[in-house]
Each structure stands twice: as C-alpha cells, then as structure tokens.
C-alpha cells in the first residue's frame, strides 16, 4: 500500500461516527489523513445542503451494489441526458473531451488538452440537472409522478484538476455544487494534459496524484456529500513523468549511459522539456492503481484497445490487496471495435467486465458521435431529397412514441405547457396559452 510519510500518523484519526453522510459501511476503507475536527473547521457555520449531488451519490452507490454494473453514455447537452433517462439508462457520464469539443464556457472548439475554462464542466452539470428538474416538473404537473426517474446520477470529468491540489479541491467543490454525483481524476500533468488515447502524456508523481485524491475527498467531506471518486491512471501508455521526487516512482524511471568507461555512468533519460522517461505498461499501471486504491471508490485504467485479458490482469493484481475494490472502464469510441473483436465478443464485452467487478461502464464520446452522425445523415438526405429527408426522420419519431419517445411534440418537451400553467395561476386567465390553438395541439 502507498502511504505518503505525512499520512501515516493520522490515517486512523478520522472519526466516521461524528457525521451523517460519511457512511461507515461504505467509507470505512477510505484513507483520510485528516480529522473530523479539520473538516469542521473548514466547513463554516452554516449547513448548506447539496441535494442533487447527495441524492445522486447515494443512488449511484446503491446501484453499484444492487446491479452487476451501471451503464452510461457521454452527454454534452441537457436534452441528450434527458433522452438517456427516458430510454432507461441509469447514469450520465459527462466527458471533458466533449466539453472541450463543443460545450465549453470559452465558446471554442478544442481538442482534449484542458484548454477550456475550468468552470465549463460544472456549467454543463448544472445545465443537465436543470433539464432534469424541468422534465420532472412537467411529469409531476401531468400527474405522472415517478413514471421516469429523471435525476440520473452524473459522473463528471475533473480532468487532471486544472492545476495543483488547491485547484483540484475547488473544482470538485464546484462540481458538487452543480449537482455531480461523482467525479473522476486522472494522473496526468495538467499543463500537458492529453486525451487518454493521444500520445505525449506526462504523468505526475504518484504522491501528487494521491494528494489530489485527498483534496477531492476533503472537498466532498466539507460539503457533507458522499461523492463517488474515481481515480484514473494513464500509466499503461504514459511514458513521461514530471518529477522524480517520489521514490515510489523510481523503479520505472529509465536511465541512460553517459560519458566514457572511465568517467561515465548512468543518469535519468529526459526529454528536451525536462520530463523523465518512464517504462509505460501494466507494471506501472498496477503500481499506480495500488497506490490510489485507499483514497478512491473506483479505479479506472485507461486502455488503448478493448482487451478483456488486459483489464483482467489489472483487476486481479489490484484485488490481491483490495479484494472488494470496484472498477470503471471506458468503452471508448477511440477503439475500432469491429477490427479488434467479433460480434459475439462485442455483445458479451460488458457482461465480462461486470464479472470483474467493473461497476461503471461508459462510452465517453457517445453524445459527440451521435450528434455529428445524425446531423450529417439528415443533411445529406435533405440535400438530395428535400422535405422527404426530414419526414423520414419525423416518421421514425412518431414510431418511437410507443417506446417512450416524446420529443416529436417539441413544444411540450421543453415545457410550454408547464409555463402555460404558471401563467394561468398568475393571471387567472388561459387566454394566452401557448399550447391551446397551436399546430402541435392540432396535428400531433
């Protein structure tokens, strides 16, 4: 087990009995190098409640233990997340890649390199939750309470924390405030951060990542929310390291010969930027996973191919020391699935992951790919066939109503009837109703 020197003395001082939401059964194995009194001193005198984050975290944790696994798709808009709820998915994944590409506060299209404004992911979390709130309000107004659980837990991408431990701490607080049920944090250097399927990834030291996990947990404890924390390692393919300060990483640092036989020797092999070259691979990934396990709820090893054997090796090595640890897996669209697996293997892939205690399985960029392909296809058909191209889509929408699809009535979908009700209560009149006399009422 990895324990930083400063953490050894205090690791048993945190009392789980003094607080309401630090659930003993769930968090008894989590290492906290701080005391309950430390948290109280940092929490202020007012008890501010974060209902959506709290309910989402408790709901997601319960699902992890009641189900073989929880499936999620990456959403980049509130309406995408709402359709996921209508279709029966049980969680939402919020990808930093998708936020970078098309949903950031910087109003830019970026690659996944932490170029966007740090507040962007919390903004999208809030947007999704606001959509859930509106959908639930409409459902309740229509006397269909509880028909669909719109408040899906949202697991949000905290990337590499956008800086050091303080940056990470504040980002996690903002994500909880926006209503995230869980977050994931990766062990890359923020200033050189890359998508896990890009080259040139620079790892931070193991101790820095552990400190960021502690900062994340402290943020959740201060806000009195049992946030699900997922630790991701990019060590399987990450061949660079920002610092040799942590002896725990020393076995992976590559040395090179220098000088002649009389005065020569070995020194660490470094890049022009000063980064240390390290031995990427399973051994390094397992080392990282074992170090992070005491500080997180789930572990995620980013992989380059959909290989059950590879993830099995990783899981089994971690389970030697942490037999009950849960895992997360990115069923990534960066993989060419048909080139790597046959149809039977693809169909059974999620179930095989579930057998390994991989409890959270998600497709990071599902929203990006579905949005872009569907619009491209519609644009082609509209270009070539005029209105027939759109009517083909509309007929599919009508047919999907029997399966619970409702967006064909787009005015009702976004709340026109809800605000009609608000207006009628305020004025006592229905004369300005937007739905009454509308084309939607007459034709749909």
C-alpha positions as CSV (number, residue, x, y, z in Angstrom):
1,X,0.0,0.0,0.0
2,X,1.2,3.5,-0.8
3,X,1.1,5.9,2.1
4,X,2.9,9.3,2.0
5,X,5.0,9.9,5.0
6,X,2.8,12.7,6.3
7,X,-0.2,10.4,6.1
8,X,1.0,7.6,8.3
9,X,0.5,9.2,11.6
10,X,-3.1,10.4,11.1
11,X,-4.7,7.7,9.0
12,X,-6.8,6.3,11.8
13,X,-7.7,9.7,13.4
14,X,-10.7,10.3,11.1
15,X,-13.9,9.5,13.0
16,X,-16.7,8.3,10.8
17,X,-19.1,8.3,13.7
18,X,-19.5,12.0,14.1
19,X,-21.0,12.8,10.7
20,X,-24.2,11.8,9.0
21,X,-23.2,11.1,5.4
22,X,-19.7,9.6,5.8
23,X,-21.3,6.2,5.8
24,X,-19.3,3.7,7.8
25,X,-20.1,0.6,5.7
26,X,-19.2,2.4,2.5
27,X,-16.2,4.5,3.6
28,X,-14.6,2.5,6.3
29,X,-11.8,1.5,3.9
30,X,-11.1,5.1,2.7
31,X,-7.9,6.6,3.9
32,X,-8.2,10.2,5.2
33,X,-5.0,11.9,6.5
34,X,-7.1,14.5,8.4
35,X,-9.5,14.5,11.3
36,X,-13.2,15.3,11.7
37,X,-12.2,18.4,13.5
38,X,-10.2,19.5,10.5
39,X,-13.3,19.2,8.3
40,X,-15.5,21.1,10.9
41,X,-13.0,24.0,11.0
42,X,-13.2,24.3,7.2
43,X,-16.9,23.8,6.8
44,X,-18.2,27.2,8.1
45,X,-21.1,27.7,10.5
46,X,-24.0,27.4,8.0
47,X,-25.1,23.9,6.9
48,X,-25.6,24.3,3.1
49,X,-27.3,21.3,1.5
50,X,-26.4,20.0,-1.9
51,X,-29.5,17.8,-2.6
52,X,-28.9,16.8,-6.2
53,X,-25.3,15.8,-5.5
54,X,-26.1,14.0,-2.3
55,X,-29.1,12.1,-3.7
56,X,-27.1,11.2,-6.9
57,X,-24.1,9.9,-5.0
58,X,-26.3,7.8,-2.7
59,X,-28.3,6.5,-5.6
60,X,-25.3,5.6,-7.7
61,X,-23.6,3.8,-4.8
62,X,-26.7,1.8,-4.2
63,X,-26.9,0.8,-7.9
64,X,-23.3,-0.3,-7.8
65,X,-24.2,-2.8,-5.1
66,X,-27.6,-3.9,-6.5
67,X,-26.6,-4.4,-10.1
68,X,-23.9,-6.2,-11.9
69,X,-22.8,-2.9,-13.4
70,X,-24.1,0.5,-14.3
71,X,-24.1,1.7,-17.9
72,X,-23.7,5.3,-19.0
73,X,-23.3,7.3,-22.2
74,X,-21.5,10.6,-22.5
75,X,-23.9,13.5,-22.8
76,X,-23.0,17.1,-23.8
77,X,-26.5,18.7,-23.6
78,X,-29.3,18.5,-21.2
79,X,-31.6,17.1,-23.8
80,X,-29.2,14.3,-24.6
81,X,-29.2,13.4,-20.9
82,X,-33.0,13.6,-20.7
83,X,-33.3,11.1,-23.6
84,X,-31.0,8.8,-21.8
85,X,-33.3,8.9,-18.8
86,X,-36.4,8.3,-21.0
87,X,-34.6,5.3,-22.6
88,X,-33.9,3.7,-19.2
89,X,-30.2,4.3,-18.6
90,X,-29.2,4.7,-15.0
91,X,-26.4,7.3,-15.0
92,X,-24.9,10.0,-17.1
93,X,-21.3,10.4,-18.0
94,X,-20.0,14.0,-18.6
95,X,-16.8,13.9,-20.6
96,X,-14.2,16.7,-20.6
97,X,-13.4,15.7,-24.2
98,X,-17.0,16.5,-25.3
99,X,-17.0,19.7,-23.2
100,X,-13.7,20.7,-24.9
101,X,-15.1,19.9,-28.3
102,X,-18.5,21.5,-28.2
103,X,-19.8,22.6,-24.8
104,X,-17.4,24.9,-23.0
105,X,-17.6,28.3,-21.5
106,X,-14.7,29.5,-23.7
107,X,-17.1,29.2,-26.7
108,X,-14.4,27.4,-28.6
109,X,-13.9,24.0,-30.3
110,X,-10.9,22.5,-28.6
111,X,-9.1,19.1,-28.5
112,X,-9.0,17.3,-25.2
113,X,-6.0,19.1,-23.7
114,X,-7.5,21.1,-20.8
115,X,-7.6,24.3,-22.9
116,X,-11.1,25.3,-22.0
117,X,-12.3,27.4,-19.0
118,X,-12.1,25.5,-15.7
119,X,-15.8,26.3,-15.0
120,X,-17.1,24.6,-18.1
121,X,-17.8,21.1,-16.8
122,X,-19.6,22.4,-13.7
123,X,-21.7,24.6,-16.1
124,X,-22.8,21.5,-18.1
125,X,-23.5,19.6,-15.0
126,X,-25.8,22.4,-13.9
127,X,-27.4,22.5,-17.4
128,X,-28.1,18.8,-17.3
129,X,-29.6,19.0,-13.8
130,X,-31.7,21.9,-14.8
131,X,-33.1,19.9,-17.7
132,X,-33.8,17.0,-15.3
133,X,-35.6,19.4,-13.0
134,X,-37.8,20.8,-15.8
135,X,-38.6,17.3,-17.1
136,X,-39.6,16.2,-13.6
137,X,-41.8,19.3,-13.1
138,X,-43.6,18.6,-16.4
139,X,-44.1,15.0,-15.4
140,X,-45.4,15.9,-12.0
141,X,-47.8,18.6,-13.4
142,X,-49.2,15.9,-15.8
143,X,-49.9,13.7,-12.8
144,X,-47.3,11.1,-13.8
145,X,-45.1,11.4,-10.7
146,X,-42.3,8.9,-10.6
147,X,-43.0,7.4,-14.0
148,X,-39.5,8.2,-15.1
149,X,-36.6,8.9,-12.7
150,X,-35.1,11.9,-14.4
151,X,-32.5,12.6,-11.7
152,X,-29.8,10.3,-13.1
153,X,-26.5,10.4,-11.2
154,X,-24.0,12.4,-13.2
155,X,-20.3,11.3,-13.1
156,X,-18.2,14.3,-14.2
157,X,-14.7,14.6,-15.6
158,X,-12.4,16.6,-13.4
159,X,-9.6,16.0,-15.8
160,X,-6.2,16.5,-14.0
161,X,-7.6,19.0,-11.6
162,X,-6.6,22.0,-13.8
163,X,-3.6,22.6,-11.6
164,X,-2.4,21.6,-8.1
165,X,-4.2,20.3,-5.0
166,X,-6.0,23.6,-4.4
167,X,-7.2,23.9,-8.0
168,X,-8.5,20.3,-7.8
169,X,-10.1,20.9,-4.4
170,X,-12.0,24.0,-5.7
171,X,-13.0,22.3,-9.0
172,X,-14.5,19.3,-7.1
173,X,-16.5,21.7,-4.8
174,X,-17.9,23.4,-7.9
175,X,-18.9,20.1,-9.4
176,X,-20.7,19.1,-6.2
177,X,-22.4,22.5,-6.1
178,X,-23.6,21.9,-9.6
179,X,-25.0,18.5,-8.6
180,X,-22.5,15.9,-9.7
181,X,-22.8,12.6,-8.0
182,X,-19.3,11.5,-8.8
183,X,-16.1,12.8,-10.3
184,X,-13.0,11.2,-11.9
185,X,-9.5,12.5,-11.7
186,X,-6.5,11.4,-13.8
187,X,-2.8,11.2,-13.0
188,X,-1.6,13.4,-15.9
189,X,0.2,16.7,-15.6
190,X,-2.5,19.5,-16.1
191,X,-0.3,21.8,-18.2
192,X,0.5,18.9,-20.7
193,X,-2.8,17.0,-20.3
194,X,-3.9,14.9,-23.3
195,X,-6.8,12.7,-24.1
196,X,-6.0,9.2,-22.8
197,X,-5.8,7.9,-26.4
198,X,-3.3,10.6,-27.5
199,X,0.4,10.4,-27.4
200,X,2.8,12.6,-25.3
201,X,1.1,12.0,-22.0
202,X,3.0,13.2,-18.9
203,X,2.3,11.6,-15.6
204,X,2.5,13.4,-12.3
205,X,4.3,11.7,-9.4
206,X,2.3,9.1,-7.5
207,X,2.3,11.3,-4.4
208,X,0.9,14.3,-6.3
209,X,-2.0,12.2,-7.6
210,X,-2.7,10.8,-4.1
211,X,-2.7,14.4,-2.7
212,X,-5.2,15.4,-5.4
213,X,-7.4,12.5,-4.4
214,X,-7.2,13.6,-0.8
215,X,-8.1,17.2,-1.9
216,X,-11.1,15.8,-3.7
217,X,-12.3,13.8,-0.7
218,X,-11.8,16.7,1.6
219,X,-13.9,18.9,-0.7
220,X,-16.7,16.3,-0.5
221,X,-16.4,16.0,3.3
222,X,-16.5,19.7,3.7
223,X,-19.7,19.8,1.7
224,X,-21.1,16.8,3.5
225,X,-21.7,14.8,0.4
226,X,-20.5,11.2,-0.2
227,X,-19.3,11.9,-3.7
228,X,-18.1,8.9,-5.7
229,X,-14.4,9.4,-6.5
230,X,-12.9,7.5,-9.4
231,X,-9.1,7.5,-9.8
232,X,-7.9,7.1,-13.3
233,X,-4.4,6.1,-14.3
234,X,-2.9,6.7,-17.7
235,X,0.2,4.8,-16.7
236,X,-0.4,1.9,-19.2
237,X,0.7,4.2,-22.1
238,X,2.1,7.2,-20.2
239,X,5.8,7.2,-20.9
240,X,6.8,10.5,-19.3
241,X,6.9,11.7,-15.7
242,X,7.1,15.3,-14.5
243,X,9.2,14.7,-11.4
244,X,11.5,12.1,-9.7
245,X,10.7,13.5,-6.3
246,X,8.7,10.4,-5.2
247,X,10.8,7.3,-4.6
248,X,7.7,5.2,-5.3
249,X,8.1,6.0,-9.0
250,X,11.9,5.4,-9.2
251,X,11.7,1.8,-10.4
252,X,10.0,3.0,-13.6
253,X,12.4,5.8,-14.5
254,X,14.6,5.0,-17.4
255,X,18.3,5.5,-17.1
256,X,20.8,6.0,-19.9
257,X,24.6,5.7,-20.1
258,X,26.7,8.8,-20.4
259,X,30.3,9.5,-20.8
260,X,33.1,7.0,-21.4
261,X,34.2,4.0,-19.4
262,X,36.5,6.0,-17.1
263,X,34.2,8.9,-16.1
264,X,30.8,7.7,-17.3
265,X,27.8,6.4,-15.5
266,X,24.0,6.4,-15.6
267,X,21.6,9.2,-15.3
268,X,17.9,9.6,-15.9
269,X,16.8,9.8,-19.5
270,X,14.9,13.1,-20.0
271,X,13.1,14.9,-22.8
272,X,14.0,18.4,-24.0
273,X,11.3,19.7,-21.7
274,X,12.9,18.1,-18.7
275,X,10.4,15.3,-18.3
276,X,11.7,11.9,-17.2
277,X,11.2,8.9,-19.5
278,X,9.5,6.0,-17.8
279,X,8.6,2.4,-18.5
280,X,4.9,2.6,-19.6
281,X,3.0,-0.6,-19.2
282,X,1.0,-2.9,-17.0
283,X,3.5,-3.0,-14.1
284,X,3.5,0.8,-13.9
285,X,-0.3,0.9,-14.1
286,X,-0.7,-1.7,-11.3
287,X,1.7,0.2,-9.2
288,X,-0.4,3.3,-9.6
289,X,-3.7,1.5,-9.0
290,X,-2.4,0.0,-5.7
291,X,-1.3,3.5,-4.6
292,X,-4.6,5.1,-5.4
293,X,-6.9,2.4,-4.1
294,X,-7.1,3.6,-0.4
295,X,-8.2,7.0,-1.5
296,X,-10.9,6.4,-4.1
297,X,-14.1,4.5,-4.6
298,X,-13.3,3.0,-8.1
299,X,-10.2,2.7,-10.2
300,X,-10.0,3.2,-13.9
301,X,-7.1,2.2,-16.1
302,X,-7.3,3.9,-19.5
303,X,-6.5,1.4,-22.2
304,X,-5.7,1.5,-25.9
305,X,-7.7,-1.5,-27.1
306,X,-10.8,-3.3,-25.9
307,X,-9.0,-6.3,-24.4
308,X,-10.7,-8.3,-21.7
309,X,-7.4,-10.1,-20.9
310,X,-5.6,-6.8,-20.3
311,X,-8.3,-5.4,-17.9
312,X,-8.5,-8.8,-16.2
313,X,-4.8,-8.7,-15.4
314,X,-5.0,-5.2,-14.0
315,X,-8.1,-6.0,-11.8
316,X,-6.7,-9.3,-10.5
317,X,-3.4,-7.6,-9.4
318,X,-5.3,-4.8,-7.5
319,X,-7.7,-7.4,-6.0
320,X,-4.8,-9.2,-4.4
321,X,-4.5,-6.3,-1.9
322,X,-8.0,-4.8,-2.3
323,X,-10.4,-7.8,-3.0
324,X,-13.5,-5.7,-2.8
325,X,-12.3,-2.8,-4.9
326,X,-14.6,-1.6,-7.7
327,X,-13.5,-0.5,-11.2
328,X,-14.6,1.7,-14.0
329,X,-14.0,1.2,-17.7
330,X,-14.1,3.4,-20.8
331,X,-15.8,1.5,-23.7
332,X,-14.2,4.1,-25.9
333,X,-15.2,5.2,-29.4
334,X,-11.4,5.6,-29.9
335,X,-11.3,1.8,-30.3
336,X,-12.1,0.3,-33.7
337,X,-14.3,-2.3,-32.1
338,X,-15.0,-4.5,-35.2
339,X,-11.3,-4.5,-36.1
340,X,-10.5,-5.9,-32.6
341,X,-13.4,-8.1,-31.7
342,X,-16.0,-10.3,-33.4
343,X,-19.8,-9.8,-32.9
344,X,-20.0,-12.3,-30.1
345,X,-17.1,-10.8,-28.2
346,X,-18.6,-7.3,-28.6
347,X,-22.0,-8.5,-27.4
348,X,-20.6,-10.1,-24.2
349,X,-18.0,-7.4,-23.5
350,X,-19.9,-5.5,-20.9
351,X,-21.0,-8.7,-19.1
352,X,-17.5,-10.0,-18.9
353,X,-16.4,-6.6,-17.5
354,X,-19.2,-7.0,-14.9
355,X,-17.8,-10.3,-13.8
356,X,-14.5,-8.5,-12.9
357,X,-16.4,-6.0,-10.6
358,X,-16.2,-3.3,-13.3
359,X,-19.2,-1.5,-11.9
360,X,-19.2,1.7,-14.0
361,X,-19.1,1.2,-17.8
362,X,-19.5,4.1,-20.1
363,X,-18.9,5.4,-23.7
364,X,-17.2,8.7,-23.2
365,X,-18.0,10.4,-26.6
366,X,-21.4,8.9,-27.3
367,X,-23.0,12.4,-27.5
368,X,-20.4,13.7,-29.9
369,X,-20.6,10.8,-32.3
370,X,-24.4,10.5,-32.2
371,X,-24.9,14.3,-32.7
372,X,-22.5,14.6,-35.5
373,X,-23.5,11.5,-37.4
374,X,-27.3,12.1,-37.1
375,X,-26.9,15.7,-38.4
376,X,-24.6,14.7,-41.2
377,X,-27.0,11.9,-42.3
378,X,-30.1,14.3,-42.1
379,X,-28.2,17.0,-44.0
380,X,-27.3,14.6,-46.8
381,X,-30.9,13.4,-47.1
382,X,-32.3,16.9,-47.0
383,X,-29.8,18.0,-49.7
384,X,-30.7,15.1,-52.0
385,X,-34.4,14.5,-51.3
386,X,-35.8,17.8,-49.9
387,X,-38.5,17.5,-47.3
388,X,-38.6,13.7,-47.8
389,X,-35.3,13.6,-46.0
390,X,-36.8,15.3,-42.9
391,X,-40.1,13.5,-43.0
392,X,-38.2,10.2,-42.9
393,X,-36.8,11.4,-39.5
394,X,-40.2,12.6,-38.3
395,X,-41.8,9.2,-39.1
396,X,-39.2,7.5,-37.0
397,X,-40.0,9.8,-34.2
398,X,-43.7,9.0,-34.5
399,X,-42.9,5.3,-34.5
400,X,-40.7,5.7,-31.4
401,X,-43.6,7.1,-29.3
402,X,-44.7,3.6,-28.4
403,X,-41.2,3.1,-26.8
404,X,-41.4,6.2,-24.7
405,X,-40.0,8.8,-27.1
406,X,-41.8,12.2,-26.6
407,X,-39.7,14.8,-28.3
408,X,-41.8,14.7,-31.5
409,X,-44.0,17.1,-29.6
410,X,-41.2,19.5,-29.1
411,X,-43.2,22.4,-27.6
412,X,-44.4,20.1,-24.8
413,X,-41.0,18.5,-24.4
414,X,-39.3,21.8,-23.4
415,X,-42.1,22.9,-21.0
416,X,-44.5,25.1,-22.9
417,X,-47.5,23.6,-21.1
418,X,-45.7,24.0,-17.8
419,X,-45.3,27.7,-18.3
420,X,-48.9,27.9,-19.5
421,X,-49.8,26.6,-16.1
422,X,-47.6,29.2,-14.4
423,X,-49.2,32.0,-16.4
424,X,-52.7,30.8,-15.7
425,X,-52.0,30.8,-11.9
426,X,-50.5,34.3,-12.0
427,X,-53.2,35.9,-14.2
428,X,-56.3,33.7,-13.7
429,X,-56.6,33.5,-17.4
430,X,-55.9,30.9,-20.1
431,X,-56.3,33.3,-23.0
432,X,-52.5,33.5,-23.6
433,X,-52.0,29.7,-23.6
434,X,-49.2,28.8,-26.0
435,X,-50.3,25.2,-26.5
436,X,-54.0,25.9,-27.0
437,X,-54.6,26.6,-30.7
438,X,-51.0,25.6,-31.6
439,X,-50.0,23.4,-34.6
440,X,-48.8,20.9,-32.1
441,X,-52.2,20.6,-30.5
442,X,-53.9,20.3,-33.9
443,X,-51.5,18.0,-35.7
444,X,-49.7,15.9,-33.1
